[in-house]
C-alpha cells in the first residue's frame, strides 16, 4: 500500500467517524438539518480526495469552500 492510498484510507475513515458522531448527536434532540449547499460541499470534498489529478481535486475543494461560505452568508440573513 503506497502513501497516497494510506492517506485516502485515513481521510475516509475520519469522515466516516465524523458522520457517525453527527448521526449520534442528532438523536439527542438536536434536529437541525444540513442545507443543500452544505451537503454538496461535503460531497465535493469527498470527491476531491478520490481524484488523483491535482487540478481537479483542488478545483473541487475550491468550489466546496465557496459553497460553504455562501451557505454561511445565507444562514446569517
Backbone torsions as a table, in degrees:
resi	resn	phi	psi	omega
1	UNK	NA	123.5	-179.3
2	UNK	-84.7	175.8	-173.7
3	UNK	-64.8	-38.6	-177.9
4	UNK	-68.2	-36.7	176.5
5	UNK	-67.6	-37.1	178.2
6	UNK	-66.1	-41.4	177.3
7	UNK	-63.1	-43.4	179.4
8	UNK	-63.3	-42.6	178.6
9	UNK	-63.5	-42.5	179.1
10	UNK	-64.9	-43.5	-179.3
11	UNK	-65.1	-42.9	179.0
12	UNK	-66.8	-36.0	177.0
13	UNK	-63.5	-42.3	178.1
14	UNK	-64.6	-42.5	178.6
15	UNK	-63.2	-39.7	178.2
16	UNK	-66.2	-40.6	178.1
17	UNK	-63.2	-40.9	177.3
18	UNK	-65.1	-38.8	178.1
19	UNK	-64.0	-40.2	178.2
20	UNK	-65.4	-42.3	178.2
21	UNK	-63.6	-39.9	177.0
22	UNK	-64.4	-40.3	179.6
23	UNK	-64.7	-42.4	-179.7
24	UNK	-69.5	-33.2	-179.9
25	UNK	-73.1	-24.6	178.3
26	UNK	-71.4	-24.2	180.0
27	UNK	-71.6	-17.4	-177.2
28	UNK	-83.8	11.3	176.4
29	UNK	110.0	-9.3	178.7
30	UNK	-82.4	103.4	-172.6
31	UNK	-104.3	22.9	177.4
32	UNK	-70.7	133.7	178.3
33	UNK	-98.6	150.3	175.8
34	UNK	-75.7	144.1	177.4
35	UNK	-76.9	167.1	-179.6
36	UNK	-65.0	-37.8	178.9
37	UNK	-64.5	-35.8	177.2
38	UNK	-66.9	-42.1	178.7
39	UNK	-63.0	-43.2	179.2
40	UNK	-64.3	-39.8	178.9
41	UNK	-61.9	-43.6	179.3
42	UNK	-63.9	-42.0	177.9
43	UNK	-63.1	-39.6	178.9
44	UNK	-65.5	-36.9	176.5
45	UNK	-64.5	-42.7	178.5
46	UNK	-64.8	-43.4	178.4
47	UNK	-63.3	-34.8	-179.9
48	UNK	-66.5	-27.6	176.7
49	UNK	-75.4	-25.4	-177.2
50	UNK	-79.0	-38.5	-177.6
51	UNK	-73.0	135.2	179.3
52	UNK	-90.2	-17.8	177.4
53	UNK	-74.6	121.8	-174.3
54	UNK	-64.5	-36.4	-178.9
55	UNK	-62.9	-43.3	179.5
56	UNK	-67.9	-43.9	-177.6
57	UNK	-62.7	-47.4	-179.8
58	UNK	-69.1	-31.8	176.4
59	UNK	-65.7	-42.8	178.1
60	UNK	-64.4	-39.5	177.0
61	UNK	-64.0	-40.4	178.3
62	UNK	-62.7	-43.4	178.0
63	UNK	-64.4	-38.6	178.9
64	UNK	-63.2	-41.7	179.0
65	UNK	-66.1	-42.5	179.1
66	UNK	-62.0	-43.8	178.2
67	UNK	-64.5	-37.8	178.7
68	UNK	-65.6	-39.9	178.4
69	UNK	-66.7	-42.3	176.9
70	UNK	-60.1	-41.7	179.4
71	UNK	-63.7	-40.7	177.3
72	UNK	-63.6	-41.0	178.8
73	UNK	-64.4	-42.2	-179.8
74	UNK	-67.8	-32.8	179.9
75	UNK	-72.7	-27.9	180.0
76	UNK	-75.5	-19.7	-178.3
77	UNK	-84.2	NA	NA
